Amino acid sequence: MNFLDTILSPLYTAVSWIIVQFHSLFSLVFDQSSGWAWGLSIFFLVVLIRICLIPLFVKQIKSTRNMQALQPKMKAIQERYKSDKQRQSEEMMKLYKETGTNPLSSCLPILAQSPFFIALFQVLNHIANNRPVGVLTAEQVDSARNASVFGAPIAAKFLDSADKVAELGAALTDVRVVTVIMIVLMSASQFYTQRQLMTKNVDLTVKTPFMQQQKMLMYVFPIMFAVFGINFPVGVLIYWLTTNVWTLGQQMFVIKRNPTPGSLAYKERQEKLRAAGKLKEDPKEVETREAVEAARARRQQPKRQSKSQRQQGNKPGGSGEPTSLEKQDSGGEASTGSSGGATAGQQPKKAGQKPGQKKSGQQRKGGAQRPKHPSKK
């Protein structure tokens, strides 16, 4: 027995005992050597573990709520220490410590079931090598070793050779097809679970380390399952596929019943409750929202104007009407035209310049000559 077996021996005993108890139950319905009896035993092992992890899941939800409540303070810290990342991290950790919030609490269910996953992996390895483990007898090990699910033995892996798979009474093609389908389903369910959390149950208006962590997990875990899944026995793939589906359903229930405040799911739920008349709102908030909607309804859009109207509106005075200066000029011209002489305040015309006569080119350039006196004839 190696060092790992020595450390995890109590878990080997616990996991194998649970599997044996479920196998005894399902043997009353199915053949005791069938893949259904052993496969359902692993399935309900997962269900039992996840039921035991519900308190940790509740703690995870509370931690998520605390992170949501700290969003404004975290945003203020980010703005205040925008240029000093080290100080920003120190202030964040100080805030977590003061409020008793752990940003890694979302990983608690995964970390808690990791020892059971390792124990199940080692139990199935012992079964594949035809070695008794835990409370499993030699007869039970041989029965589980030859049990298959859709033609793939529970102890078989994707990377097993054709000879090893043949010893288990199966074909290599069947094993690889079944394992690939299970790996794809396992990775897809994990990705959809994280994506659902990021798009519906997280307030995306403020960037936090928690959000960055969740975004990273959305891509890291599916890749990990796809890469390491080829080394997992079929029984372990059943384990992880079951726990992923459980997590997905559990999260959908929480998002629907108790979404995170400020998230898209929360807003959708509030709208549904408001439409059904089941939402008890503060009268002041209702009055404020109605006032805003009424003001928005009364707001009129500006009328479209033609280009000529816009140009006239840009003139001094703000309208297309003539200004007082224009009126004065037009009045002076009219009086001059009617009287035939200069009005008060106007300079008399120079001698030799007839009414309506334009200045010559030299006069316009400033080099005009003095008008000559009319010569006596």
Contacts in CASP RR format, 6 or more apart in sequence:
PFRMAT RR
TARGET T0000
AUTHOR 0000-0000-0000
METHOD contacts of the structure
MODEL  1
MNFLDTILSPLYTAVSWIIVQFHSLFSLVFDQSSGWAWGLSIFFLVVLIR
ICLIPLFVKQIKSTRNMQALQPKMKAIQERYKSDKQRQSEEMMKLYKETG
TNPLSSCLPILAQSPFFIALFQVLNHIANNRPVGVLTAEQVDSARNASVF
GAPIAAKFLDSADKVAELGAALTDVRVVTVIMIVLMSASQFYTQRQLMTK
NVDLTVKTPFMQQQKMLMYVFPIMFAVFGINFPVGVLIYWLTTNVWTLGQ
QMFVIKRNPTPGSLAYKERQEKLRAAGKLKEDPKEVETREAVEAARARRQ
QPKRQSKSQRQQGNKPGGSGEPTSLEKQDSGGEASTGSSGGATAGQQPKK
AGQKPGQKKSGQQRKGGAQRPKHPSKK
1 9 0 8 1.000
4 122 0 8 1.000
5 12 0 8 1.000
5 122 0 8 1.000
8 115 0 8 1.000
8 118 0 8 1.000
8 119 0 8 1.000
8 122 0 8 1.000
9 134 0 8 1.000
11 115 0 8 1.000
11 116 0 8 1.000
11 118 0 8 1.000
11 119 0 8 1.000
12 119 0 8 1.000
12 122 0 8 1.000
12 123 0 8 1.000
12 133 0 8 1.000
12 134 0 8 1.000
13 134 0 8 1.000
13 135 0 8 1.000
14 119 0 8 1.000
15 45 0 8 1.000
15 116 0 8 1.000
15 119 0 8 1.000
15 120 0 8 1.000
15 123 0 8 1.000
16 123 0 8 1.000
16 133 0 8 1.000
16 134 0 8 1.000
16 135 0 8 1.000
16 136 0 8 1.000
17 134 0 8 1.000
17 135 0 8 1.000
18 45 0 8 1.000
18 48 0 8 1.000
19 38 0 8 1.000
19 41 0 8 1.000
19 42 0 8 1.000
19 45 0 8 1.000
19 123 0 8 1.000
19 136 0 8 1.000
20 41 0 8 1.000
20 135 0 8 1.000
20 136 0 8 1.000
20 140 0 8 1.000
22 40 0 8 1.000
22 41 0 8 1.000
22 44 0 8 1.000
22 45 0 8 1.000
23 32 0 8 1.000
23 37 0 8 1.000
23 38 0 8 1.000
23 41 0 8 1.000
23 140 0 8 1.000
26 36 0 8 1.000
26 37 0 8 1.000
26 40 0 8 1.000
26 41 0 8 1.000
27 37 0 8 1.000
29 37 0 8 1.000
30 36 0 8 1.000
30 37 0 8 1.000
30 40 0 8 1.000
31 37 0 8 1.000
32 143 0 8 1.000
33 143 0 8 1.000
33 146 0 8 1.000
33 147 0 8 1.000
34 147 0 8 1.000
35 147 0 8 1.000
35 148 0 8 1.000
35 149 0 8 1.000
35 154 0 8 1.000
36 149 0 8 1.000
37 147 0 8 1.000
38 143 0 8 1.000
38 144 0 8 1.000
38 147 0 8 1.000
38 154 0 8 1.000
39 147 0 8 1.000
39 149 0 8 1.000
39 154 0 8 1.000
39 235 0 8 1.000
39 238 0 8 1.000
42 120 0 8 1.000
42 154 0 8 1.000
42 235 0 8 1.000
42 238 0 8 1.000
42 239 0 8 1.000
42 242 0 8 1.000
43 238 0 8 1.000
43 242 0 8 1.000
45 120 0 8 1.000
45 239 0 8 1.000
46 239 0 8 1.000
46 242 0 8 1.000
46 243 0 8 1.000
46 246 0 8 1.000
47 242 0 8 1.000
47 246 0 8 1.000
49 113 0 8 1.000
49 116 0 8 1.000
49 243 0 8 1.000
50 113 0 8 1.000
50 243 0 8 1.000
50 246 0 8 1.000
50 250 0 8 1.000
53 109 0 8 1.000
53 112 0 8 1.000
53 113 0 8 1.000
56 108 0 8 1.000
56 109 0 8 1.000
56 112 0 8 1.000
57 109 0 8 1.000
57 250 0 8 1.000
59 105 0 8 1.000
59 108 0 8 1.000
60 105 0 8 1.000
60 106 0 8 1.000
60 108 0 8 1.000
60 109 0 8 1.000
61 254 0 8 1.000
61 258 0 8 1.000
62 105 0 8 1.000
63 101 0 8 1.000
63 102 0 8 1.000
63 103 0 8 1.000
63 105 0 8 1.000
63 106 0 8 1.000
64 105 0 8 1.000
64 106 0 8 1.000
64 210 0 8 1.000
64 260 0 8 1.000
65 260 0 8 1.000
65 261 0 8 1.000
66 99 0 8 1.000
66 100 0 8 1.000
66 101 0 8 1.000
67 101 0 8 1.000
67 103 0 8 1.000
67 208 0 8 1.000
67 210 0 8 1.000
68 203 0 8 1.000
68 260 0 8 1.000
68 261 0 8 1.000
68 262 0 8 1.000
70 95 0 8 1.000
70 99 0 8 1.000
70 101 0 8 1.000
70 208 0 8 1.000
71 203 0 8 1.000
71 205 0 8 1.000
71 206 0 8 1.000
71 208 0 8 1.000
72 206 0 8 1.000
73 95 0 8 1.000
74 92 0 8 1.000
74 95 0 8 1.000
74 206 0 8 1.000
74 208 0 8 1.000
75 206 0 8 1.000
77 88 0 8 1.000
77 91 0 8 1.000
77 92 0 8 1.000
77 95 0 8 1.000
78 88 0 8 1.000
78 207 0 8 1.000
80 91 0 8 1.000
81 87 0 8 1.000
81 88 0 8 1.000
81 91 0 8 1.000
82 88 0 8 1.000
92 209 0 8 1.000
95 101 0 8 1.000
96 102 0 8 1.000
96 103 0 8 1.000
103 208 0 8 1.000
103 209 0 8 1.000
103 210 0 8 1.000
103 213 0 8 1.000
104 213 0 8 1.000
106 210 0 8 1.000
106 213 0 8 1.000
106 214 0 8 1.000
109 247 0 8 1.000
113 243 0 8 1.000
117 236 0 8 1.000
117 239 0 8 1.000
117 240 0 8 1.000
120 235 0 8 1.000
120 236 0 8 1.000
120 239 0 8 1.000
121 232 0 8 1.000
121 233 0 8 1.000
121 236 0 8 1.000
122 133 0 8 1.000
123 133 0 8 1.000
123 134 0 8 1.000
123 136 0 8 1.000
124 154 0 8 1.000
124 155 0 8 1.000
124 233 0 8 1.000
124 235 0 8 1.000
124 236 0 8 1.000
125 155 0 8 1.000
125 233 0 8 1.000
126 132 0 8 1.000
126 133 0 8 1.000
126 136 0 8 1.000
126 141 0 8 1.000
127 133 0 8 1.000
127 136 0 8 1.000
127 141 0 8 1.000
127 144 0 8 1.000
127 145 0 8 1.000
127 154 0 8 1.000
127 155 0 8 1.000
128 145 0 8 1.000
128 155 0 8 1.000
128 156 0 8 1.000
128 233 0 8 1.000
130 141 0 8 1.000
130 142 0 8 1.000
130 145 0 8 1.000
131 141 0 8 1.000
132 138 0 8 1.000
132 141 0 8 1.000
133 141 0 8 1.000
136 144 0 8 1.000
144 154 0 8 1.000
144 155 0 8 1.000
145 153 0 8 1.000
145 154 0 8 1.000
145 155 0 8 1.000
145 168 0 8 1.000
146 153 0 8 1.000
146 168 0 8 1.000
146 169 0 8 1.000
147 153 0 8 1.000
147 154 0 8 1.000
148 154 0 8 1.000
148 168 0 8 1.000
148 169 0 8 1.000
148 170 0 8 1.000
149 178 0 8 1.000
149 234 0 8 1.000
149 235 0 8 1.000
149 238 0 8 1.000
150 174 0 8 1.000
150 178 0 8 1.000
151 170 0 8 1.000
151 171 0 8 1.000
151 174 0 8 1.000
151 175 0 8 1.000
151 178 0 8 1.000
152 170 0 8 1.000
152 174 0 8 1.000
152 175 0 8 1.000
152 177 0 8 1.000
152 178 0 8 1.000
152 179 0 8 1.000
152 234 0 8 1.000
153 165 0 8 1.000
153 168 0 8 1.000
153 169 0 8 1.000
153 170 0 8 1.000
153 175 0 8 1.000
153 234 0 8 1.000
154 233 0 8 1.000
154 234 0 8 1.000
154 235 0 8 1.000
154 238 0 8 1.000
155 168 0 8 1.000
155 233 0 8 1.000
155 234 0 8 1.000
155 235 0 8 1.000
156 164 0 8 1.000
156 165 0 8 1.000
156 168 0 8 1.000
156 170 0 8 1.000
156 175 0 8 1.000
156 179 0 8 1.000
156 233 0 8 1.000
156 234 0 8 1.000
157 175 0 8 1.000
157 179 0 8 1.000
157 230 0 8 1.000
157 231 0 8 1.000
157 232 0 8 1.000
157 233 0 8 1.000
157 234 0 8 1.000
158 175 0 8 1.000
158 176 0 8 1.000
158 179 0 8 1.000
158 180 0 8 1.000
158 183 0 8 1.000
158 229 0 8 1.000
158 230 0 8 1.000
158 231 0 8 1.000
159 230 0 8 1.000
159 231 0 8 1.000
160 172 0 8 1.000
160 175 0 8 1.000
161 172 0 8 1.000
162 172 0 8 1.000
165 171 0 8 1.000
165 172 0 8 1.000
165 175 0 8 1.000
166 172 0 8 1.000
175 234 0 8 1.000
178 234 0 8 1.000
179 229 0 8 1.000
179 230 0 8 1.000
179 232 0 8 1.000
179 234 0 8 1.000
179 237 0 8 1.000
182 234 0 8 1.000
182 237 0 8 1.000
182 238 0 8 1.000
182 241 0 8 1.000
183 225 0 8 1.000
183 226 0 8 1.000
183 229 0 8 1.000
183 230 0 8 1.000
183 237 0 8 1.000
184 226 0 8 1.000
185 241 0 8 1.000
186 225 0 8 1.000
186 229 0 8 1.000
186 237 0 8 1.000
186 240 0 8 1.000
186 241 0 8 1.000
186 244 0 8 1.000
187 222 0 8 1.000
187 223 0 8 1.000
187 225 0 8 1.000
187 226 0 8 1.000
188 222 0 8 1.000
189 241 0 8 1.000
189 244 0 8 1.000
189 245 0 8 1.000
189 247 0 8 1.000
189 248 0 8 1.000
190 221 0 8 1.000
190 222 0 8 1.000
190 225 0 8 1.000
190 244 0 8 1.000
191 218 0 8 1.000
191 219 0 8 1.000
191 221 0 8 1.000
191 222 0 8 1.000
192 248 0 8 1.000
193 244 0 8 1.000
193 247 0 8 1.000
193 248 0 8 1.000
193 251 0 8 1.000
194 214 0 8 1.000
194 217 0 8 1.000
194 218 0 8 1.000
194 221 0 8 1.000
195 218 0 8 1.000
196 248 0 8 1.000
196 251 0 8 1.000
196 252 0 8 1.000
196 255 0 8 1.000
197 214 0 8 1.000
197 218 0 8 1.000
197 251 0 8 1.000
197 255 0 8 1.000
198 204 0 8 1.000
198 211 0 8 1.000
198 214 0 8 1.000
198 215 0 8 1.000
198 218 0 8 1.000
199 264 0 8 1.000
200 255 0 8 1.000
200 259 0 8 1.000
200 263 0 8 1.000
200 264 0 8 1.000
200 265 0 8 1.000
201 251 0 8 1.000
201 254 0 8 1.000
201 255 0 8 1.000
201 259 0 8 1.000
201 260 0 8 1.000
201 263 0 8 1.000
201 264 0 8 1.000
201 265 0 8 1.000
202 211 0 8 1.000
202 214 0 8 1.000
202 260 0 8 1.000
202 263 0 8 1.000
203 260 0 8 1.000
203 261 0 8 1.000
203 262 0 8 1.000
203 263 0 8 1.000
204 211 0 8 1.000
225 240 0 8 1.000
229 237 0 8 1.000
232 240 0 8 1.000
255 265 0 8 1.000
256 265 0 8 1.000
256 269 0 8 1.000
259 265 0 8 1.000
259 266 0 8 1.000
259 269 0 8 1.000
260 266 0 8 1.000
270 279 0 8 1.000
273 279 0 8 1.000
274 281 0 8 1.000
312 319 0 8 1.000
312 320 0 8 1.000
313 319 0 8 1.000
313 320 0 8 1.000
315 323 0 8 1.000
316 323 0 8 1.000
317 323 0 8 1.000
322 330 0 8 1.000
332 343 0 8 1.000
335 343 0 8 1.000
336 342 0 8 1.000
336 343 0 8 1.000
336 346 0 8 1.000
340 355 0 8 1.000
342 348 0 8 1.000
342 349 0 8 1.000
349 355 0 8 1.000
350 371 0 8 1.000
351 371 0 8 1.000
352 371 0 8 1.000
353 371 0 8 1.000
359 368 0 8 1.000
360 368 0 8 1.000
362 368 0 8 1.000
362 369 0 8 1.000
END
